């Protein structure tokens, strides 16, 4: 019985992953902490690594060192863009937070369009979108080995 439940859950997970892979890049522009506006045109043709988070989320804060380490690994690769989208925090709070705790992603805030587009309801959520605009990876909730998983997906998407 346990094996049957496992197979059914695996099939449902695979089905959901396949449906997710059809999602492209949101049309909604993102305004970054630096005041830049990122549009679909700016992001198309790059591997996008998206992190949906907020400051008061303990698991979100827990994975930041691994996410920052990953961003550092790809810092010279112009084909990879890292964007953190905070669902609740104002830019002033994010600025203060990242001044005390390095998190080198581009930061955007209060962007309901992106949250809705990617159906984000669990935090943190990490998503990788390949150069063709297909979602290749989606992790809902904290994952202890997020560095390795995201790195693998970025490598496959380059």
N, C-alpha and C positions, 0 to 999 in steps of 0.2 A: 504494500500500500504506500509506504514512504517513497519507494522508487517511482510509482505512478504519479504521486503528487510532485515529485521533483521534476519528472519529465514534462508534466503539464505546466508547471511554473516556468521551466526553461523555455518551452514553446511560446508561452505568453510573453516572456521577456524578449525573446528573439523577434516575435511579431511586433512588439512595441518598438524595439530598436529599429527594425526595418521601416516602420512608419515614421519614426523620428528622422531617419536618414534622408527623407524627402524634404525636410524643412530647409529653407534657404536662409538668407540674411534678411533681417527685418528692414523695412523701408524707413522706419523712424530714425531720425538723426540722433546721435549721442553727443552731448556737450561734455567735454572732459574737464577735469580739475584745472587744467592750464587754460581753459577757455576755447580750445579747439573744437570744431564741430566735425564729427566723423559721420559720414554718410555711407550708404550702401556702395556707392562708386569708389570711395576711399578703401573699403574693406574687401571688395571683390578681387579674387585672384590671390588672396593671402590665406594662410592658415590662421584661423581665429581661435584663440583660447579664451573662453568667457568664464568668469567666476561671478556668480550671483551670491551676495553676502550682505551682512550688515554688522555694525560694530558690536552691538549687544549680543550677538550670536557667538556663544562659546566655541562650538565646533568650527565656525567660520574662522575665528581668530587662531584656533589651534592649527589649522592647515596653512596659514599664511607663510611661515618660514619655508615650507616645502614649495609653495607656489612661487615665492620670491627667488628661491634657488633655481627653479626651472626657468623663470624669466631671465635670470642672469646667464644661464647656459646658452640661451638663444639671443642674447642682447645684440649681437652683431648680424643676426639673420633678419634681413628686411622682409622676408617672406612669411614671418610669423608675427602676429600682433596679439598682445595680451590685454584684455579689458576686464576690469572689475566693475560690476554694476551693483551699487548699494541700493537696496530697496527703500530704505527709510532715512538715511542720514543726509544731512545738509553738507555742502562742500566744506564749510568751516570746521565741522566736526571731523570730516575725513582728513582734511589738511593737518589738523592737530594730531589725529591718530597716527597717520603715516610719518609725521615728524618724530614720533617717539618709537614707532615700530615699522621698520622698512617693509614696504609692500609696493614694489616697483611697477605694477601694472598701470595702464592708463585707467583713470577712475571716472566713472559717470555716476549720477545719482538720480533717484526718484524717477526712473524711466519706466512707467507702467506699460508702455507699448512693448518694450523688450521682454518684460516679465510675462505679459500675456502671450506674446508671440511664441515664446519658448515654453509656455505653460509651467512656469516656475512657481512651485508652492512649498518646496522644501529647501531649507538652507543649511549648508551651502549647496549649490548646484554648480557643477563644472561641465562645460560643453566644449567640444572641439568641432570646428567646421572646416572642411578641407577647401582647397583652392577653387573647386567647382561650386562651392556653396552648399555642399551636402554635410549634414551632421553625421559625424563618424563616431562620436563618443558623447555619452551623457551619464554623469554620476550624480545621483540625488543623495544628499547627506554626506556626513564625514566619512572619508576613506583614509585609513592610516598610511597606505602606500600610494597616495595620489600622485607624487612625483613620478614614480615609475610608470603608472598607467597613462598619465598625460604625455610623458616623454615618448612612450611607445606610439601613441596615437599621432603625435606631431610628426614623428619620423615616417610613419606610414602615409601621412598626408602631404609631405613635402615633395 
